[in-house]
C-alpha cells in the first residue's frame, strides 16, 4: 500500500532532498507540496525529477485539500505549529522536521494529536549520530550532575537555540536539571554570558559562517570531563534516511513522540 504524502518545504535544502528520496521509494508518493516561491508549478519541474508529478501550493492549508496519509513539516517555526494543527484536523499523521518549536507548541500539538487519534513524530535532527548523542547524554546525566550544551549553526540560521539543542535539553530535564556551582543570580558581571537556562540546562548558541549544524554537550566532574559532539556535513542525505524511516513509522502510534529513537530499537 502506497503512503500518500503532503510535503511542506518541498523545495528547501532538506525538503528537496527528501522529495527526491521519496521519488525513489516504491511505497511512498508525494501528492501535494508546499513552497511559496514555486507555487503553481509541478514539483518535478522545480526539482528536475520527473517522477514528482504533484502540484506545488503556496500554503499548507491549500495543499491539504489533497487527501494524504502523512504530512511532513519542513518549513519555518513561525508557521510550523499552525501547519501541523491543520494537518491533524485533516486526519493526517505528521512528521516534524522544522526546528524552533517551543515546549508550549509541542504541548498544544500533543493535545491535538490525541484528540484526532493521530501520530506526530517530532525530530529536531534526523541524523543517526544525533539520535546516539541524545541517548549517550541521557546515560551520562544519570551519573554526572553538571553539563552545558553548545549549539553551532550557519550565520543566517534565525532560530536559537536549534531544535537539536532544544530537544537535548528537554530530554535531560526528564532526568534532572544540571547543577550550577554558582547560581545565576549570584553571577557578577553579565549573566547573559552564561547562556540561556532552558528546561534545566545552560545552552549557548553560536551562529557563524563555516558551520552547518553541530551540537555539543560537555559534562564535568572534578579533574575529568566528557564531551559528546555531533557535526553535520554539507549533504542532506542523513536527514533523508531518517525522515523516510519516520514516514513509515509515524502511523504506528497515537499522540506526540519526540525523537527518532522512539521508532528505533536502541535498547
Helices and strands as residue ranges (DSSP letters): E 3-8, H 13-23, E 28-34, H 43-47, E 56-57, H 60-63, E 70-73, H 77-89, E 93-96, H 103-116, E 119-122, H 128-141, E 147-153, H 163-173, G 184-186, G 191-194, E 196-198, E 201-207, E 213-221, E 224-231, H 237-249, G 250-252, E 255-258, G 260-263
